[in-house]
Amino acid sequence: MNTRIGDMNKRIALEAPTKVSDGLGGFVTTYISVPGGSNIPAQAWTTSSTEVTTGDAINVIRVQKFKIWYRTVLKGSWRVRWGIRLFSITAIDPDEKNMFIFLTCKEVA
């Protein structure tokens, strides 16, 4: 798959989970931007979407693919922030030349 620089015209951020004290003796998981993990050029496309009805509201859950430049550190427990939308990473697939990584992500409702 050839990539022109103009194809990677979206910007995403990678966030890692961290535990923070809830003040009551327990911990809450929150996400922080990973070092070098914000404003990453990406190509994005939707692979599927599903309508989910919760109460009276209809939500669309998307499975999204992101193509980013190869990086040596990337974990499946991280998530992708694209604007105000959040996605959990379900698959990390580097290409055979280690130039790009394809992230398959499911939108977090």
TORTORLUM-672692 format. One record per residue (C-alpha): residue number from 1; residue in three letters; x, y, z. Coordinates in nm, 2 decimals, decimal comma. Layout:
N
- NUM  ALA  X  Y  Z;
...
END
This chain:
109
- 1  MET  0,00  0,00  0,00;
- 2  ASN  0,16  0,32  -0,12;
- 3  THR  0,12  0,62  0,11;
- 4  ARG  0,15  0,98  0,01;
- 5  ILE  0,23  1,23  0,28;
- 6  GLY  -0,11  1,39  0,22;
- 7  ASP  -0,29  1,07  0,30;
- 8  MET  -0,18  1,10  0,67;
- 9  ASN  -0,38  1,42  0,72;
- 10  LYS  -0,55  1,33  1,05;
- 11  ARG  -0,40  1,39  1,40;
- 12  ILE  -0,43  1,14  1,68;
- 13  ALA  -0,30  1,10  2,04;
- 14  LEU  -0,19  0,79  2,22;
- 15  GLU  -0,29  0,76  2,58;
- 16  ALA  -0,18  0,50  2,84;
- 17  PRO  -0,38  0,39  3,15;
- 18  THR  -0,26  0,49  3,49;
- 19  LYS  -0,41  0,44  3,84;
- 20  VAL  -0,49  0,74  4,05;
- 21  SER  -0,60  0,74  4,41;
- 22  ASP  -0,97  0,80  4,45;
- 23  GLY  -0,92  0,95  4,80;
- 24  LEU  -1,11  0,66  4,96;
- 25  GLY  -0,84  0,40  4,97;
- 26  GLY  -0,90  0,27  4,62;
- 27  PHE  -0,78  0,36  4,28;
- 28  VAL  -0,94  0,48  3,96;
- 29  THR  -0,80  0,42  3,61;
- 30  THR  -0,74  0,73  3,41;
- 31  TYR  -0,55  0,79  3,08;
- 32  ILE  -0,25  1,02  3,02;
- 33  SER  -0,08  1,11  2,69;
- 34  VAL  0,23  0,90  2,64;
- 35  PRO  0,56  1,09  2,58;
- 36  GLY  0,58  1,17  2,20;
- 37  GLY  0,23  1,04  2,17;
- 38  SER  0,03  1,35  2,08;
- 39  ASN  -0,03  1,51  1,74;
- 40  ILE  0,06  1,20  1,55;
- 41  PRO  0,00  1,20  1,18;
- 42  ALA  -0,24  0,93  1,08;
- 43  GLN  -0,46  0,80  0,80;
- 44  ALA  -0,80  0,70  0,93;
- 45  TRP  -1,10  0,50  0,79;
- 46  THR  -1,40  0,33  0,93;
- 47  THR  -1,42  -0,05  0,87;
- 48  SER  -1,76  -0,11  1,03;
- 49  SER  -2,02  0,06  1,25;
- 50  THR  -2,31  -0,07  1,47;
- 51  GLU  -2,61  0,11  1,61;
- 52  VAL  -2,66  0,04  1,98;
- 53  THR  -2,97  0,15  2,17;
- 54  THR  -2,93  0,26  2,53;
- 55  GLY  -3,25  0,37  2,69;
- 56  ASP  -3,40  0,62  2,44;
- 57  ALA  -3,06  0,71  2,28;
- 58  ILE  -2,92  0,55  1,97;
- 59  ASN  -2,54  0,54  1,96;
- 60  VAL  -2,31  0,44  1,67;
- 61  ILE  -2,01  0,23  1,77;
- 62  ARG  -1,74  0,24  1,51;
- 63  VAL  -1,45  0,01  1,43;
- 64  GLN  -1,18  0,24  1,30;
- 65  LYS  -0,84  0,18  1,14;
- 66  PHE  -0,55  0,42  1,19;
- 67  LYS  -0,23  0,40  0,99;
- 68  ILE  0,07  0,57  1,17;
- 69  TRP  0,44  0,57  1,12;
- 70  TYR  0,62  0,27  1,28;
- 71  ARG  0,72  0,31  1,65;
- 72  THR  0,89  0,06  1,87;
- 73  VAL  0,68  0,12  2,18;
- 74  LEU  0,30  0,07  2,15;
- 75  LYS  0,08  -0,13  2,38;
- 76  GLY  -0,26  -0,28  2,34;
- 77  SER  -0,37  -0,14  2,67;
- 78  TRP  -0,33  0,22  2,53;
- 79  ARG  -0,61  0,40  2,36;
- 80  VAL  -0,64  0,65  2,07;
- 81  ARG  -0,79  0,99  2,10;
- 82  TRP  -0,91  1,14  1,78;
- 83  GLY  -1,06  1,49  1,84;
- 84  ILE  -1,32  1,42  2,11;
- 85  ARG  -1,36  1,05  2,01;
- 86  LEU  -1,19  0,77  2,21;
- 87  PHE  -1,10  0,43  2,08;
- 88  SER  -0,96  0,12  2,25;
- 89  ILE  -0,69  -0,06  2,06;
- 90  THR  -0,80  -0,41  1,96;
- 91  ALA  -0,51  -0,50  1,72;
- 92  ILE  -0,16  -0,37  1,64;
- 93  ASP  -0,03  -0,48  1,30;
- 94  PRO  0,31  -0,35  1,17;
- 95  ASP  0,37  -0,38  0,80;
- 96  GLU  0,64  -0,62  0,67;
- 97  LYS  0,90  -0,33  0,63;
- 98  ASN  0,83  -0,18  0,97;
- 99  MET  0,75  0,16  0,81;
- 100  PHE  0,39  0,17  0,93;
- 101  ILE  0,16  0,03  1,20;
- 102  PHE  -0,21  -0,03  1,14;
- 103  LEU  -0,42  0,01  1,46;
- 104  THR  -0,76  -0,15  1,46;
- 105  CYS  -0,97  0,03  1,73;
- 106  LYS  -1,32  0,01  1,87;
- 107  GLU  -1,49  0,34  1,97;
- 108  VAL  -1,55  0,37  2,34;
- 109  ALA  -1,91  0,47  2,40;
END
